Amino acid sequence: MKFFTLLLFLFLNFCSFSQTKCPDEIKNFTGICCEFHPNGIISQQKKFKNGLLVGEIKYYDEKGYLINYEYLKDESILNESFSDPIAIEEELQDDIVYTFVEQEAQFPGGTDSMNKFIVNSLKYPRDFAGKVKIYAKFVIEKDGSISGIEILRGLENCIECSEEVIRVLKSMPRWIPGLNNGKKVRSRFQIPFNFNPN
């Protein structure tokens, strides 16, 4: 649990480590900048475009917990206060995609079943010859569905191969999601697809 609290602390306080302090002269500034408490923890996070405040302002207490949130809508500032920092942590935790988890996400039936599914589902492009290995990265959601598909290493002269990998991934049944502390979490997964008609 301490590990995940640390991750959230880093997530909430990325400004502290990137040192993106708001400049003294805001005019023409575009980007996200921060103000800090005397102890070095972020106190405010603001977003500017050409010197004008846009989007949102986030306020944090001296422990780094989000306590207040203001955002611009139709030139009006809407305000939302948070009295339960733990609830905010849990809400943010829902959005985290973990690269390493205590229990990895798994295709139903395991790796052998996944390989059989891929072999049976993969359709080769017309006039395809040779051997190709394509790596795909994706996210296993907490409900086992697949999202965020990316082709890490494809083949320039075989765009159809990459498209076929995406099609097969989208056709997969729901996975068993990864677990941290016994709770379902979003996790990142990477697998190779071998195109070898022989």
Buried (B, 14 or more C-beta within 10 A) or exposed (E): EEEBEEBBBEBBBEBBEEEBEBEEEBEEBEEBBBBBBEEEBBBBBBBBEEEEBEEBBBBBBEEBBBBBBBBBEEEEEEEEEBEEBEEBBEEBBEEBBBEEBEBBBBBEEEEEEBEEBBEEEBEBBEEBEEEBEBBBBBBBBBEBBBEEBEBEEBBEEBEBBBEBBBEBBEEBEEBBBBBBEEEBBBBBBEBEBEBEEE
